């Protein structure tokens, strides 16, 4: 319920500790290949709050509309 209320249709949440805990709990129910990851987005030169690592830059043509998502592959 928390994720639906906080993230809404776009799935964007602002409470990092809750997002990490949600992913941890939900991932216990899923197969490894279906597990969720939490991706923290920061503006400009801002430091991330989590202890993640830099993935790269993204371009946006509006809120939640990545211009790179269609071409990213694992």
Long-range contacts (C-beta under 8 A, 24 or more apart in sequence): 10-63, 10-64, 12-64, 16-40, 16-49, 16-50, 20-50
